[in-house]
């Protein structure tokens, strides 16, 4: 063991902690839901991606158990060797049909979906024009690709057009515009109508990561592109948020694109197949999300978001504007965000302070997230707790 190396690691950890940037893990001792057990007590949970409240739903849980009972714990193999089960094909078909695409390919994580999309499809002759606030997984996926990279400021359509012009002038064979459907730290929805118009003008393809939209945004919860009523070329998403809350990712596209990805996408070729329990739970979540019950859950979700946003604004908190159930409470200082989250937990509310490098320096926040499973009473109790903490810490008067 090299002492100098470990001394350096300790010093870096100490520096992170001194800046208030340490991200503690709080152990949850219950099923995911609007209330959870943390540190020996029941607390309100307002920071999960459990948008439709299905992560702890008995039907979703039982569907996962039934799949595991039939198919076992896993395949002990990658898909192309001996890891493709019937349930994998069923989930791919169900996902593609629900979201309105020809085909779908599964990945162990949504991070892997974004990591595996670009490199097989694009080469040095091509170009990717990427939003500056895209998720880290898109950024990493683009880095793995040999295509030329262009970047535009978040949702700045003038700068996007300038970069598209530059890519065309540089002789790009194929141009892909890459964007989050919803920017997860802010809750901003991408301007896909404007992006679609520019893509048509400059003969570009569109890639959307809809992890924070699939299941609850747009008609039938089909996502940000359905919300805007536009067509896109590549959709990446997850089963780890609204669609059951387990894990796993996917890419939806044409049959030909999916066929090539199954031959060339490295995270697909070199990772074990998705666990049967995840597939079973995800298929049940898709069934619920795509039907009438899904409509009722989406209505409740946005009613909850509206109630919370109005009450927090009245209490004097600074919120980022928007319509999405991600509602950031801006505190700006990293240490303050950590102290606020700790005090909120003492008051019975589980939330997390977000700071650099997850968000830019000076933009620390509490990212609160609504669920269809929350009640109005729970929302009011959270606002009361935040008001108490906010006054104690000097955030509001």
Secondary structure, DSSP 8 states (H G I E B T S, - for coil): --HHHHHHHHHHHHHHHHTT-------B-S-SSSEEEETTEEEEE-S-S-TTS-TT-HHHHHHHHHHHHHH-S--SSBIIIII--HHHHHHHHHHHHHHT-SEEEEESSHHHHHHHHHHHH--TT-EEEEETT--HHHHHHHHTS-SEEEEE-TT-HHHHHHHHHHHHHTT-SSEEEEEESEETTTTEE--HHHHHHHHHHTT-EEEEE-TTTTTTSSGGG--HHHHHT---SEEEEESSSSS-SS--EEEEE-HHHHHHHHHH-HHHHTSB---HHHHHHHHHHHHHHTSHHHHHHHHHHHHHHHHHHHHHHHHT--B---SSSEEEEEEE-HHHHHHHHHHHHHTTEE--EE-TTTS-TT-EEEEEE--TT--HHHHHHHHHHHHHHHHHTTS--
